[in-house]
Every structure is written in C-alpha cells, then in structure tokens.
C-alpha cells in the first residue's frame, strides 16, 4: 500500500517527489485527459455514490509514462481511498484482504476504494480471477497497469469489465517540461541547479520517452555537479555532468513482449524496403536489448528467400553464412556478420517471384487441381512399367545438343498456368529472358 504523505520526504528519489499531485499537473497523455473522457469521469469528486463512475481501467504502456501517477491523481481528486498492490509481491490473500477492507469502508462510511494493481501481467489466471468478485460487485474500482499487451496478459473476463487506456511514450517537449519543472520546483531541486541547453537536450534523449528515467538521470547529474563543486550551491548541470551520470541510453526492449515483435517487424520491413540505415538502427536496438542473434539471422534467411529470391541468388547463401557465423562465434562479434548481411540484403534487388510462385501452386493444389502424372513422366524403373505406358514417349534432354527439348512436363490442367513470373530486376532480368526462351522450346511456342 502507498502512503502519499511519505512521497515528498527528502530521502525520496526526485522522480517520486516530482510526481504530479493532480491531473492538472500531468504532462503528456492528453489523449486520455479530454473533457468527458472515462478517466475524467472517474476522477470527478464523488458526491453521489449512485451516479459516480465505477468503471475499472486498464493502463497499458511503457515504463515511466504515468500509469501510477494517473491512478493516484484519480483517487485524490475523486476522494476515494487509494490502495496499491504490486503483482510482483502480492498474492490472492492480499487481494482478498483489500476487497474485504474496501467493502467495509463502503458499507460503514460510504467511501469508495481504488485498487491500483501494478504489473498485472505477472498475476496468474487464478490470481486475476480473484479480482473479479470485487470488481463485479463494485467494492473497488480497479486500475491495473501493465507493460505487456493485455490481449495476451489479462484474462478475458477482466478485459470485458475494464476500459483499456493506452499510454504512449512521452514526447520530447513533455520530457523537457518535466525536467525544467524539476529544476525549479520546491519539491525538486528547488532552484539549486540550472541546466545548460546541451545538458537538457541530452537528458531528453537519454530519457527515451520515460519521465522516471529522465528525472533519475537528472538527479544523478545534479549530484555529480554538486560533488565537483565541493558541495557549494547553486550549480550548473552541463553535458559532462550528464555523461558522467549515464554513459549510454538504456534500451527499452522486451524479448518476450511487444517490443520483440514490433522491432523485428520494423527491421524486416526496412530491409525489404531497401533502407540500410533504418535497418541497422533496428538491428542495433535488438542487439542492445539482448535479442537472440540467431533469431535475427533466421529472419534474414527467410527474407533473403522471400523478398530477394532470384533477383540476387547470392543473398540466401550470404544470409545462411551469417547465421552459421553467429552460431559459431556468438556475441558481441556476431554483430558484425549480422550488420554485413543486413546491409547487403537491404541493398540487394528485390523479387518475391519465387515466393509468389510456390504460393500460387499450393493454392491450386489445395483447391483440388491434382491431375495424374502424365505417363511419359512416370517412373519406368520396375518390371512391367513400360507395358503400362510408364516412361513411354519421354525424351531425354541430354540427347539434344541444347539439352532442352519440346516436351510436356505439366499435366494438361496446369499446362497454361504461369506460376513463376520473374521480375525485371537484378539477376532475375537475365532469368526472365532465359525462361522465355526455354519455355518457347519446351512448350513449342513461337516467338
């Protein structure tokens, strides 16, 4: 449980001290704070229990985007009790205890309770089930927070009883506003520091849309500047102080969550779209986030076959070589062959003709177009085969000087199908011309 009275003690981190006390102080997430929105309705002062909003909310968003802040502000402005549990440490008993206490408060004093459950995705199905009776009966208004996709992390009955609120990473201007406020506000550094433009710009960059991270780095940079000044105040926080506080930006990446799927999607689409710089950026994000390099290499092999194909026949062998190299040498050296393959594939000519060809053929086969094998093409390597007509009429191509002869290889039902339709790009331009000549001989077509 959280006691708001302790939030502004001097030993509390800067990020906690600067937490907005009301919705008016909230920076960012304005798409959720419009007049008449579910969040505003829930935050309205409770004057009549019969008309007060009891809608449970599910906050979904990255760390440091205001999930806890919004929940506390809603409770404070609505006049409800605020109880906080973390799914990391709480269990079913804790949930039931909160529900029982909330019911007693409501019945004895008419006071509503907001239960803020952080990291709800860490609750098992059985633990989430324990929330349903209290939510259904209105003993508590549940505000649950998660960094994971609720469609996978939250049980369907709870989803159906809640409104999903999606929080976005804070914009750079929002982060800059919060940092500037923290420097001057009495709850923050209280004017004991100033920020150079370069320091502010770097802090915003390092925050990466995460207010808590930005304030934490600011606090550390302030401490560095104060120590260098021998404890004398005020001090100027400059770029070297920020760099001393954190030498690189922390990478937001979850190998088992949405970032895993979203960033690999952006990576593949960038390579497919021939943007080598964008592809390298997404590759770096995955590497820094600890993604399995073999997973990245496997996706490159698939892309080489699907999106480049015969426009550059060297693409697939190079992707396979990158996979083998990464598997042999591991990381961090594996980043080099991954980068090499990424750039090569991004700059390679693109053709999905082979991909389209097999898909079209499979579609016909699945639709029932599966005629018998023509007799000349059937195996004749067993006794009595030729008496059945198997292999009779087959012309051996190597008996011809060009090693290509007129012959029916496809059943009549698919003889007119054009599965492989090469594109006029890269090496496939040459294959297109070659295929046209071969087809003319094999089909007996005239140019």
PyMOL commands that set and color helices and strands:
alter all, ss='L'
color gray80, all
select helices_A, chain A and resi 4-6+14-17+23-25+30-32+38-43+67-78+92-109+120-122+125-137+150-153+156-160+172-184+197-207+211-228+239-245+258-272+276-288+293-311+314-329+334-347+353-366+375-377+386-388+397-399+412-414+426-443
alter helices_A, ss='H'
color red, helices_A
select strands_A, chain A and resi 56-60+81-86+113-118+141-146+162-166+193-195+235-237
alter strands_A, ss='S'
color yellow, strands_A
deselect
rebuild
show_as cartoon
